[in-house]
Amino acid sequence: MMPLNFPRYAFRFKSTEKKVHIFDEIRKRFFVLTPEEWVRQHCVQFLIEDLNIPKSYINVEKEVKVNSMSKRYDIISFNKDASIHLIVECKAPHIKINQETFDQIARYNLTLNAKYLMVTNGLQHYYCQMNVDTESYIFLKELPMYNLD
């Protein structure tokens, strides 16, 4: 897999049936190493190692209902009170991040009401802070460190 615009992290791999798998610390199992999974696993490590989000406060690839349709988010993290702190939308490195990508995560956030959004293809990262009252977002240079208080 190609290098991404993240710090270097240690990953566990295994090979079976001519496919490489990567271990997901949150879901506690191996997944086929696709370009999007490569980005997703870097994001998980970024949240844990760089933003200090506890593993127990992170969910990966779960279903969410958006306008009565079933969708799957990539990553979310929770606050201590179980409200949603962050939604992360991961794309494969060859996928350009555009307005459609932001519209997708914004639709998820109508249901989830996260304070922060992150959109990444592993090469480019975009961070936003939501203003629920005005239904708008402000772009940030980086995400703040996670605070358990």
Number of C-alpha atoms within 10 A of each C-alpha: 8 8 12 15 14 16 11 11 10 7 12 10 14 13 11 8 5 6 11 14 19 19 17 19 15 15 12 8 10 15 17 16 19 15 17 18 19 24 25 25 22 22 23 24 23 17 22 17 14 15 14 15 21 14 15 10 16 21 17 19 13 12 12 15 12 15 11 7 8 10 14 14 18 21 21 24 25 19 18 12 8 9 13 19 20 25 26 22 23 28 22 18 19 11 14 14 18 9 8 10 16 16 11 12 20 20 13 21 20 13 12 19 19 23 19 24 26 23 20 23 24 24 16 13 15 18 20 19 17 20 14 13 6 7 9 11 16 11 14 14 9 11 18 11 11 16 10 10 5
